[in-house]
């Protein structure tokens, strides 16, 4: 068993730690490593469902999750926790033999904050624990400044609040820096550092979304409604970029109160991703867009176009037909249908062209090449 590391502060804030794996030798190795750092409580689960039941009733500070459990994958476990425990941030570190890039990316998407490859050394293990701790506490100063600026809005000090929020937003390049670092770490196979970098980028961007919302409220308090709407849109765009559906939906509804033809932020994101060649990302964004505006034929058309460029012609046909059934007079959708089937679209006799409505303008469609 490894010697006790008395000088380490890696587990200083963690009282109850879980190890999840259905491989006995991995469980023994992880338990011996963790106990060398002197935490108070460590428990082992082989079943993801059993661990979820335990977490629902108990405070858990940190989870080490293998890629293989008795009843589900480690990624599936992380996804369930991320979806159902959103009100209780749960640090999950993947500890695995998997060194495939797609597994790392799936772990990031599932919400893991660290990635340790087996076999690992004590020094490596400790290093990623410290990085994970830094991630949880970052960026404390900026969050304090954000709260102070929000208090200024509450007090009616709108000019001072605007200045404070603008100063926060001026640091936004930090998020891009961490995102770029994450890409570099991924390219060189340093997956643990990549996840920490990507998570920092996400956390900073969440802070900027709140800063944009604060700016919007400050300008509203000052009577500048154009700036109010502009910064609400920026906040919605940041949330959409990082797949925050509920936050985006709430802001979108608020914007619609003042501007009925505002573009769906997820649809805009999907168009941008498709133009960058990220067709799977675009389709995901379009599906999120339909959660906000399910009767918008433009989104079905945009999804059909992305599927068509992916070579998924049958799926593209389903989506373009949905767009045309909503609006038989949709010219661009008719052209795509003709391209797919080699014949023109023929609407049913009862179908009538949909009149142009607010919110159904050309800028909402992805009509480029």
C-alpha positions, -999 to +999 in steps of 0.1 A: +000+000+000+013+035-008+027+055+021+006+082+038+011+116+021+008+138+052+017+170+034-009+167+007-039+190+006-055+172-023-084+159-002-087+188+022-123+197+012-135+161+005-152+142+034-172+116+016-156+100-016-171+073-038-152+048-060-173+033-089-159+003-108-169-033-114-133-044-117-120-057-084-083-049-090-092-013-100-112-009-068-084-021-047-058+001-064-080+032-062-089+026-026-053+022-016-043+053-035-071+075-020-065+063+015-029+073+012-042+109+012-061+105+044-098+113+035-124+106+062-148+083+043-143+062+011-170+038-003-169+015-033-199+008-056-199-016-085-234-005-096-242+029-110-279+026-099-269+018-064-245+048-063-272+071-077-296+060-049-269+066-023-261+101-037-298+110-036-298+107+002-263+116+012-237+143+008-210+132-016-180+154-023-161+136-050-165+106-073-139+085-090-157+066-118-143+038-140-155+035-176-170+001-167-198-005-141-219-036-135-251-021-149-240+009-171-210+027-185-192+053-165-202+079-191-239+069-187-236+073-149-220+108-153-248+118-177-275+107-153-259+126-124-254+157-146-290+157-157-308+148-124-285+164-099-280+198-116-288+216-083-260+198-066-227+201-084-210+167-084-173+165-092-167+133-112-132+122-122-130+094-148-103+069-140-100+045-169-079+024-193-097+041-222-074+065-241-096+070-271-103+106-281-141+100-285-143+086-250-126+117-236-150+140-255-180+120-243-166+123-207-164+161-211-199+162-225-212+141-196-198+166-171-166+149-158-141+174-143-110+152-147-096+122-166-069+099-152-055+071-174-046+038-158-020+029-147-013+061-129+013+073-104+005+089-070+020+122-083-003+121-114-033+113-092-026+141-068-019+166-096-053+161-111-070+163-078-054+197-072-064+208-107-100+197-101-100+216-068-088+247-086-115+243-112-142+242-085-129+274-069-123+293-102-130+322-107-137+333-072-126+370-076-147+375-108-177+359-091-173+383-062-171+412-086-202+399-104-222+398-072-211+434-063-222+446-097-256+429-093-260+446-060-254+479-077-283+472-100-305+463-070-296+497-054-303+516-086-266+525-092-270+517-129-240+537-143-216+521-118-231+487-125-226+491-162-189+500-157-184+470-134-201+446-158-182+459-188-149+454-169-159+418-163-167+412-199-134+426-210-118+395-195-137+372-219-106+363-238-097+341-208-124+316-218-109+314-254-075+309-239-086+279-218-106+265-248-075+267-270-054+251-242-079+222-240-076+216-278-038+215-275-039+191-246-063+169-266-040+168-296-011+156-274-031+131-255-031+149-222-067+142-215-069+151-178-055+186-185-078+189-215-109+184-195-098+208-168-091+235-194-125+229-212-143+231-179-126+263-170-137+278-204-173+267-197-173+281-161-159+315-173-185+317-201-212+310-176-200+340-156-200+362-187-236+351-195-245+364-160-226+396-167-245+401-199-278+396-181-267+421-155-258+447-182-292+442-197-309+449-164-287+479-157-296+494-191-333+486-186-331+505-153-316+535-172-344+533-197-322+521-227-344+493-240-323+487-272-292+480-251-314+459-227-325+436-256-290+435-271-274+422-240-302+397-233-295+383-267-258+381-259-265+362-227-289+338-245-262+332-272-236+322-245-260+298-228-269+283-262-233+278-271-228+257-240-261+238-243-279+254-214-315+248-226-335+261-197-314+292-192-316+300-230-354+293-230-360+317-201-340+345-217-356+339-252-391+342-236-380+374-219-367+388-252-399+379-271-418+402-248-400+432-263-391+419-298-414+393-314-392+385-344-360+378-325-341+348-339-340+316-320-305+315-304-301+277-309-311+280-345-285+307-350-259+285-333-269+256-356-264+277-387-230+289-376-219+253-367-231+240-401-211+266-419-181+255-399-187+219-411-198+207-377-229+189-389-236+167-358-232+198-336-256+218-359-282+191-357-280+190-319-285+228-318-315+226-342-331+199-320-326+222-290-341+251-311-373+231-316-377+229-278-381+267-280-400+271-313-415+238-324-436+252-351-408+270-370-404+254-405-370+272-409-355+249-382-368+218-399-353+230-432-320+238-416-319+204-400-327+188-434-298+207-450-273+195-424-284+159-427-282+161-465-246+173-463-239+144-439-251+120-466-282+110-445-306+115-473-336+096-459-335+116-426-330+148-446-362+140-466-382+135-434-372+169-421-377+188-453-412+173-457-420+185-422-409+220-432-430+219-464-461+205-446-459+235-423-454+259-452-460+245-487-448+278-502-413+274-487-392+279-518-358+269-505-373+237-489-390+229-522-356+231-540-340+208-514-368+183-518-363+184-556-326+178-551-332+148-529-360+131-548-355+144-584-391+156-586-410+186-573-428+186-540-466+182-544-486+194-514-518+178-504-549+195-518-559+208-484-526+225-478-523+262-482-491+284-484-483+298-450-483+336-450-451+353-440-452+359-402-431+378-378-401+356-367-401+338-401-376+360-419-348+350-442-321+356-416-335+327-396-329+302-425-296+287-435-299+294-473-262+296-481-243+268-499 
